[in-house]
Amino acid sequence: MSIDKWNFRKEQWFLESVESTKKALLGNNLTFEQVQIALDEIRGELLKQQSEMKIRY
């Protein structure tokens, strides 16, 4: 799949991903702090994945 790095926020896969993430985090009666921790963990995983991809190339 080719991703337009400038306009990806308008693409359907992105909009669906954002919506499903919102539903998962907001639909579970989590506190702000719990949601923040979940997002921090996701961010950490993405940073790890990004650094691994840099090593491969």
PyMOL Python script that loads the backbone (N, CA, C, O; Angstrom):
from pymol import cmd

cmd.read_pdbstr("""\
ATOM      1  N   MET A   1       0.851  -1.179   0.000  1.00  0.00           N
ATOM      2  CA  MET A   1       0.000   0.000   0.000  1.00  0.00           C
ATOM      3  C   MET A   1       0.893   1.238   0.000  1.00  0.00           C
ATOM      4  O   MET A   1       1.834   1.348   0.786  1.00  0.00           O
ATOM      5  N   SER A   2       0.583   2.140  -0.877  1.00  0.00           N
ATOM      6  CA  SER A   2       1.298   3.401  -0.953  1.00  0.00           C
ATOM      7  C   SER A   2       0.604   4.435  -0.071  1.00  0.00           C
ATOM      8  O   SER A   2      -0.607   4.637  -0.168  1.00  0.00           O
ATOM      9  N   ILE A   3       1.386   5.085   0.790  1.00  0.00           N
ATOM     10  CA  ILE A   3       0.819   6.070   1.710  1.00  0.00           C
ATOM     11  C   ILE A   3       1.307   7.459   1.323  1.00  0.00           C
ATOM     12  O   ILE A   3       2.508   7.703   1.204  1.00  0.00           O
ATOM     13  N   ASP A   4       0.368   8.349   1.134  1.00  0.00           N
ATOM     14  CA  ASP A   4       0.698   9.742   0.841  1.00  0.00           C
ATOM     15  C   ASP A   4       1.104  10.397   2.161  1.00  0.00           C
ATOM     16  O   ASP A   4       0.256  10.651   3.016  1.00  0.00           O
ATOM     17  N   LYS A   5       2.388  10.667   2.327  1.00  0.00           N
ATOM     18  CA  LYS A   5       2.869  11.155   3.624  1.00  0.00           C
ATOM     19  C   LYS A   5       2.388  12.551   3.968  1.00  0.00           C
ATOM     20  O   LYS A   5       2.566  12.997   5.101  1.00  0.00           O
ATOM     21  N   TRP A   6       1.786  13.248   3.025  1.00  0.00           N
ATOM     22  CA  TRP A   6       1.295  14.601   3.315  1.00  0.00           C
ATOM     23  C   TRP A   6      -0.204  14.639   3.550  1.00  0.00           C
ATOM     24  O   TRP A   6      -0.688  15.487   4.299  1.00  0.00           O
ATOM     25  N   ASN A   7      -0.949  13.737   2.923  1.00  0.00           N
ATOM     26  CA  ASN A   7      -2.414  13.791   3.000  1.00  0.00           C
ATOM     27  C   ASN A   7      -3.028  12.530   3.596  1.00  0.00           C
ATOM     28  O   ASN A   7      -4.215  12.275   3.392  1.00  0.00           O
ATOM     29  N   PHE A   8      -2.255  11.740   4.324  1.00  0.00           N
ATOM     30  CA  PHE A   8      -2.760  10.475   4.830  1.00  0.00           C
ATOM     31  C   PHE A   8      -3.922  10.651   5.801  1.00  0.00           C
ATOM     32  O   PHE A   8      -4.715   9.726   5.975  1.00  0.00           O
ATOM     33  N   ARG A   9      -4.042  11.813   6.436  1.00  0.00           N
ATOM     34  CA  ARG A   9      -5.116  12.026   7.415  1.00  0.00           C
ATOM     35  C   ARG A   9      -6.499  12.050   6.785  1.00  0.00           C
ATOM     36  O   ARG A   9      -7.506  12.000   7.492  1.00  0.00           O
ATOM     37  N   LYS A  10      -6.554  12.124   5.484  1.00  0.00           N
ATOM     38  CA  LYS A  10      -7.842  12.126   4.795  1.00  0.00           C
ATOM     39  C   LYS A  10      -8.188  10.739   4.250  1.00  0.00           C
ATOM     40  O   LYS A  10      -9.298  10.519   3.766  1.00  0.00           O
ATOM     41  N   GLU A  11      -7.244   9.814   4.330  1.00  0.00           N
ATOM     42  CA  GLU A  11      -7.468   8.491   3.764  1.00  0.00           C
ATOM     43  C   GLU A  11      -8.353   7.653   4.682  1.00  0.00           C
ATOM     44  O   GLU A  11      -8.321   7.806   5.903  1.00  0.00           O
ATOM     45  N   GLN A  12      -9.139   6.770   4.082  1.00  0.00           N
ATOM     46  CA  GLN A  12     -10.124   5.980   4.814  1.00  0.00           C
ATOM     47  C   GLN A  12      -9.489   5.109   5.896  1.00  0.00           C
ATOM     48  O   GLN A  12     -10.019   5.027   7.004  1.00  0.00           O
ATOM     49  N   TRP A  13      -8.366   4.459   5.599  1.00  0.00           N
ATOM     50  CA  TRP A  13      -7.741   3.579   6.588  1.00  0.00           C
ATOM     51  C   TRP A  13      -7.328   4.357   7.831  1.00  0.00           C
ATOM     52  O   TRP A  13      -7.411   3.842   8.946  1.00  0.00           O
ATOM     53  N   PHE A  14      -6.879   5.605   7.639  1.00  0.00           N
ATOM     54  CA  PHE A  14      -6.474   6.429   8.775  1.00  0.00           C
ATOM     55  C   PHE A  14      -7.683   6.828   9.610  1.00  0.00           C
ATOM     56  O   PHE A  14      -7.662   6.723  10.836  1.00  0.00           O
ATOM     57  N   LEU A  15      -8.732   7.284   8.941  1.00  0.00           N
ATOM     58  CA  LEU A  15      -9.946   7.699   9.638  1.00  0.00           C
ATOM     59  C   LEU A  15     -10.547   6.536  10.421  1.00  0.00           C
ATOM     60  O   LEU A  15     -10.999   6.719  11.552  1.00  0.00           O
ATOM     61  N   GLU A  16     -10.555   5.339   9.828  1.00  0.00           N
ATOM     62  CA  GLU A  16     -11.084   4.165  10.515  1.00  0.00           C
ATOM     63  C   GLU A  16     -10.212   3.785  11.707  1.00  0.00           C
ATOM     64  O   GLU A  16     -10.732   3.381  12.747  1.00  0.00           O
ATOM     65  N   SER A  17      -8.898   3.907  11.570  1.00  0.00           N
ATOM     66  CA  SER A  17      -7.981   3.590  12.666  1.00  0.00           C
ATOM     67  C   SER A  17      -8.177   4.543  13.836  1.00  0.00           C
ATOM     68  O   SER A  17      -8.206   4.118  14.991  1.00  0.00           O
ATOM     69  N   VAL A  18      -8.311   5.815  13.542  1.00  0.00           N
ATOM     70  CA  VAL A  18      -8.524   6.808  14.594  1.00  0.00           C
ATOM     71  C   VAL A  18      -9.841   6.533  15.305  1.00  0.00           C
ATOM     72  O   VAL A  18      -9.913   6.570  16.534  1.00  0.00           O
ATOM     73  N   GLU A  19     -10.874   6.258  14.530  1.00  0.00           N
ATOM     74  CA  GLU A  19     -12.194   6.018  15.123  1.00  0.00           C
ATOM     75  C   GLU A  19     -12.188   4.766  15.996  1.00  0.00           C
ATOM     76  O   GLU A  19     -12.759   4.779  17.087  1.00  0.00           O
ATOM     77  N   SER A  20     -11.560   3.695  15.542  1.00  0.00           N
ATOM     78  CA  SER A  20     -11.534   2.467  16.346  1.00  0.00           C
ATOM     79  C   SER A  20     -10.693   2.649  17.604  1.00  0.00           C
ATOM     80  O   SER A  20     -11.010   2.068  18.642  1.00  0.00           O
ATOM     81  N   THR A  21      -9.635   3.438  17.532  1.00  0.00           N
ATOM     82  CA  THR A  21      -8.819   3.719  18.717  1.00  0.00           C
ATOM     83  C   THR A  21      -9.616   4.543  19.717  1.00  0.00           C
ATOM     84  O   THR A  21      -9.574   4.279  20.918  1.00  0.00           O
ATOM     85  N   LYS A  22     -10.340   5.539  19.223  1.00  0.00           N
ATOM     86  CA  LYS A  22     -11.189   6.340  20.110  1.00  0.00           C
ATOM     87  C   LYS A  22     -12.212   5.467  20.816  1.00  0.00           C
ATOM     88  O   LYS A  22     -12.405   5.585  22.026  1.00  0.00           O
ATOM     89  N   LYS A  23     -12.874   4.581  20.057  1.00  0.00           N
ATOM     90  CA  LYS A  23     -13.883   3.708  20.648  1.00  0.00           C
ATOM     91  C   LYS A  23     -13.268   2.814  21.719  1.00  0.00           C
ATOM     92  O   LYS A  23     -13.866   2.607  22.776  1.00  0.00           O
ATOM     93  N   ALA A  24     -12.085   2.288  21.451  1.00  0.00           N
ATOM     94  CA  ALA A  24     -11.446   1.396  22.411  1.00  0.00           C
ATOM     95  C   ALA A  24     -11.062   2.128  23.688  1.00  0.00           C
ATOM     96  O   ALA A  24     -11.230   1.592  24.783  1.00  0.00           O
ATOM     97  N   LEU A  25     -10.552   3.335  23.560  1.00  0.00           N
ATOM     98  CA  LEU A  25     -10.080   4.066  24.735  1.00  0.00           C
ATOM     99  C   LEU A  25     -11.201   4.808  25.461  1.00  0.00           C
ATOM    100  O   LEU A  25     -11.212   4.863  26.690  1.00  0.00           O
ATOM    101  N   LEU A  26     -12.124   5.367  24.722  1.00  0.00           N
ATOM    102  CA  LEU A  26     -13.178   6.161  25.350  1.00  0.00           C
ATOM    103  C   LEU A  26     -14.385   5.319  25.762  1.00  0.00           C
ATOM    104  O   LEU A  26     -15.162   5.725  26.626  1.00  0.00           O
ATOM    105  N   GLY A  27     -14.540   4.157  25.150  1.00  0.00           N
ATOM    106  CA  GLY A  27     -15.702   3.336  25.425  1.00  0.00           C
ATOM    107  C   GLY A  27     -15.548   2.406  26.615  1.00  0.00           C
ATOM    108  O   GLY A  27     -16.438   1.597  26.878  1.00  0.00           O
ATOM    109  N   ASN A  28     -14.462   2.497  27.327  1.00  0.00           N
ATOM    110  CA  ASN A  28     -14.214   1.568  28.432  1.00  0.00           C
ATOM    111  C   ASN A  28     -14.227   2.232  29.795  1.00  0.00           C
ATOM    112  O   ASN A  28     -13.747   1.650  30.768  1.00  0.00           O
ATOM    113  N   ASN A  29     -14.763   3.427  29.884  1.00  0.00           N
ATOM    114  CA  ASN A  29     -14.822   4.149  31.157  1.00  0.00           C
ATOM    115  C   ASN A  29     -13.468   4.266  31.834  1.00  0.00           C
ATOM    116  O   ASN A  29     -13.368   4.163  33.056  1.00  0.00           O
ATOM    117  N   LEU A  30     -12.437   4.478  31.049  1.00  0.00           N
ATOM    118  CA  LEU A  30     -11.101   4.658  31.596  1.00  0.00           C
ATOM    119  C   LEU A  30     -10.938   6.093  32.071  1.00  0.00           C
ATOM    120  O   LEU A  30     -11.580   7.009  31.556  1.00  0.00           O
ATOM    121  N   THR A  31     -10.083   6.275  33.046  1.00  0.00           N
ATOM    122  CA  THR A  31      -9.777   7.628  33.494  1.00  0.00           C
ATOM    123  C   THR A  31      -8.813   8.260  32.495  1.00  0.00           C
ATOM    124  O   THR A  31      -8.229   7.577  31.654  1.00  0.00           O
ATOM    125  N   PHE A  32      -8.661   9.557  32.605  1.00  0.00           N
ATOM    126  CA  PHE A  32      -7.721  10.269  31.743  1.00  0.00           C
ATOM    127  C   PHE A  32      -6.322   9.675  31.897  1.00  0.00           C
ATOM    128  O   PHE A  32      -5.612   9.477  30.910  1.00  0.00           O
ATOM    129  N   GLU A  33      -5.935   9.394  33.133  1.00  0.00           N
ATOM    130  CA  GLU A  33      -4.601   8.856  33.396  1.00  0.00           C
ATOM    131  C   GLU A  33      -4.418   7.482  32.756  1.00  0.00           C
ATOM    132  O   GLU A  33      -3.349   7.182  32.223  1.00  0.00           O
ATOM    133  N   GLN A  34      -5.447   6.652  32.805  1.00  0.00           N
ATOM    134  CA  GLN A  34      -5.351   5.326  32.197  1.00  0.00           C
ATOM    135  C   GLN A  34      -5.220   5.414  30.679  1.00  0.00           C
ATOM    136  O   GLN A  34      -4.442   4.680  30.071  1.00  0.00           O
ATOM    137  N   VAL A  35      -5.981   6.311  30.081  1.00  0.00           N
ATOM    138  CA  VAL A  35      -5.878   6.508  28.633  1.00  0.00           C
ATOM    139  C   VAL A  35      -4.493   7.032  28.271  1.00  0.00           C
ATOM    140  O   VAL A  35      -3.899   6.606  27.281  1.00  0.00           O
ATOM    141  N   GLN A  36      -3.987   7.954  29.076  1.00  0.00           N
ATOM    142  CA  GLN A  36      -2.654   8.514  28.833  1.00  0.00           C
ATOM    143  C   GLN A  36      -1.587   7.421  28.896  1.00  0.00           C
ATOM    144  O   GLN A  36      -0.671   7.396  28.074  1.00  0.00           O
ATOM    145  N   ILE A  37      -1.706   6.526  29.864  1.00  0.00           N
ATOM    146  CA  ILE A  37      -0.751   5.417  29.982  1.00  0.00           C
ATOM    147  C   ILE A  37      -0.834   4.506  28.757  1.00  0.00           C
ATOM    148  O   ILE A  37       0.193   4.084  28.227  1.00  0.00           O
ATOM    149  N   ALA A  38      -2.053   4.202  28.308  1.00  0.00           N
ATOM    150  CA  ALA A  38      -2.222   3.358  27.129  1.00  0.00           C
ATOM    151  C   ALA A  38      -1.597   4.014  25.906  1.00  0.00           C
ATOM    152  O   ALA A  38      -0.908   3.351  25.130  1.00  0.00           O
ATOM    153  N   LEU A  39      -1.831   5.308  25.729  1.00  0.00           N
ATOM    154  CA  LEU A  39      -1.243   6.021  24.587  1.00  0.00           C
ATOM    155  C   LEU A  39       0.272   6.083  24.687  1.00  0.00           C
ATOM    156  O   LEU A  39       0.964   5.986  23.673  1.00  0.00           O
ATOM    157  N   ASP A  40       0.794   6.243  25.889  1.00  0.00           N
ATOM    158  CA  ASP A  40       2.247   6.254  26.083  1.00  0.00           C
ATOM    159  C   ASP A  40       2.861   4.906  25.710  1.00  0.00           C
ATOM    160  O   ASP A  40       3.938   4.854  25.116  1.00  0.00           O
ATOM    161  N   GLU A  41       2.171   3.813  26.060  1.00  0.00           N
ATOM    162  CA  GLU A  41       2.674   2.489  25.701  1.00  0.00           C
ATOM    163  C   GLU A  41       2.665   2.291  24.195  1.00  0.00           C
ATOM    164  O   GLU A  41       3.613   1.748  23.628  1.00  0.00           O
ATOM    165  N   ILE A  42       1.595   2.733  23.550  1.00  0.00           N
ATOM    166  CA  ILE A  42       1.515   2.637  22.089  1.00  0.00           C
ATOM    167  C   ILE A  42       2.627   3.453  21.449  1.00  0.00           C
ATOM    168  O   ILE A  42       3.286   2.988  20.519  1.00  0.00           O
ATOM    169  N   ARG A  43       2.836   4.666  21.944  1.00  0.00           N
ATOM    170  CA  ARG A  43       3.890   5.535  21.416  1.00  0.00           C
ATOM    171  C   ARG A  43       5.251   4.868  21.571  1.00  0.00           C
ATOM    172  O   ARG A  43       6.081   4.921  20.663  1.00  0.00           O
ATOM    173  N   GLY A  44       5.477   4.242  22.718  1.00  0.00           N
ATOM    174  CA  GLY A  44       6.738   3.544  22.960  1.00  0.00           C
ATOM    175  C   GLY A  44       6.953   2.400  21.981  1.00  0.00           C
ATOM    176  O   GLY A  44       8.056   2.208  21.467  1.00  0.00           O
ATOM    177  N   GLU A  45       5.892   1.642  21.728  1.00  0.00           N
ATOM    178  CA  GLU A  45       5.985   0.547  20.763  1.00  0.00           C
ATOM    179  C   GLU A  45       6.291   1.073  19.357  1.00  0.00           C
ATOM    180  O   GLU A  45       7.090   0.487  18.626  1.00  0.00           O
ATOM    181  N   LEU A  46       5.651   2.176  18.992  1.00  0.00           N
ATOM    182  CA  LEU A  46       5.897   2.756  17.665  1.00  0.00           C
ATOM    183  C   LEU A  46       7.324   3.270  17.536  1.00  0.00           C
ATOM    184  O   LEU A  46       7.950   3.112  16.488  1.00  0.00           O
ATOM    185  N   LEU A  47       7.839   3.885  18.598  1.00  0.00           N
ATOM    186  CA  LEU A  47       9.226   4.359  18.562  1.00  0.00           C
ATOM    187  C   LEU A  47      10.200   3.196  18.445  1.00  0.00           C
ATOM    188  O   LEU A  47      11.198   3.282  17.730  1.00  0.00           O
ATOM    189  N   LYS A  48       9.909   2.115  19.145  1.00  0.00           N
ATOM    190  CA  LYS A  48      10.750   0.916  19.066  1.00  0.00           C
ATOM    191  C   LYS A  48      10.724   0.363  17.642  1.00  0.00           C
ATOM    192  O   LYS A  48      11.763   0.023  17.076  1.00  0.00           O
ATOM    193  N   GLN A  49       9.523   0.279  17.075  1.00  0.00           N
ATOM    194  CA  GLN A  49       9.372  -0.221  15.715  1.00  0.00           C
ATOM    195  C   GLN A  49      10.111   0.685  14.721  1.00  0.00           C
ATOM    196  O   GLN A  49      10.760   0.203  13.793  1.00  0.00           O
ATOM    197  N   GLN A  50      10.002   1.999  14.928  1.00  0.00           N
ATOM    198  CA  GLN A  50      10.676   2.949  14.043  1.00  0.00           C
ATOM    199  C   GLN A  50      12.188   2.763  14.101  1.00  0.00           C
ATOM    200  O   GLN A  50      12.855   2.775  13.067  1.00  0.00           O
ATOM    201  N   SER A  51      12.726   2.592  15.298  1.00  0.00           N
ATOM    202  CA  SER A  51      14.186   2.440  15.413  1.00  0.00           C
ATOM    203  C   SER A  51      14.635   1.115  14.806  1.00  0.00           C
ATOM    204  O   SER A  51      15.721   1.045  14.230  1.00  0.00           O
ATOM    205  N   GLU A  52      13.822   0.057  14.920  1.00  0.00           N
ATOM    206  CA  GLU A  52      14.161  -1.219  14.304  1.00  0.00           C
ATOM    207  C   GLU A  52      14.154  -1.104  12.789  1.00  0.00           C
ATOM    208  O   GLU A  52      14.992  -1.706  12.118  1.00  0.00           O
ATOM    209  N   MET A  53      13.226  -0.347  12.251  1.00  0.00           N
ATOM    210  CA  MET A  53      13.157  -0.169  10.798  1.00  0.00           C
ATOM    211  C   MET A  53      14.371   0.606  10.293  1.00  0.00           C
ATOM    212  O   MET A  53      14.865   0.332   9.199  1.00  0.00           O
ATOM    213  N   LYS A  54      14.855   1.564  11.072  1.00  0.00           N
ATOM    214  CA  LYS A  54      16.039   2.331  10.662  1.00  0.00           C
ATOM    215  C   LYS A  54      17.256   1.423  10.609  1.00  0.00           C
ATOM    216  O   LYS A  54      18.126   1.598   9.755  1.00  0.00           O
ATOM    217  N   ILE A  55      17.324   0.460  11.511  1.00  0.00           N
ATOM    218  CA  ILE A  55      18.461  -0.447  11.548  1.00  0.00           C
ATOM    219  C   ILE A  55      18.463  -1.325  10.296  1.00  0.00           C
ATOM    220  O   ILE A  55      19.524  -1.623   9.747  1.00  0.00           O
ATOM    221  N   ARG A  56      17.288  -1.734   9.850  1.00  0.00           N
ATOM    222  CA  ARG A  56      17.179  -2.623   8.689  1.00  0.00           C
ATOM    223  C   ARG A  56      17.610  -1.956   7.394  1.00  0.00           C
ATOM    224  O   ARG A  56      18.112  -2.627   6.492  1.00  0.00           O
ATOM    225  N   TYR A  57      17.423  -0.645   7.287  1.00  0.00           N
ATOM    226  CA  TYR A  57      17.700   0.033   6.025  1.00  0.00           C
ATOM    227  C   TYR A  57      19.077   0.589   5.973  1.00  0.00           C
ATOM    228  O   TYR A  57      19.462   1.192   4.971  1.00  0.00           O
TER     229      TYR A  57
END
""", "prot")
cmd.dss("prot")
cmd.show_as("cartoon", "prot")
cmd.util.cbc("prot")
cmd.orient("prot")
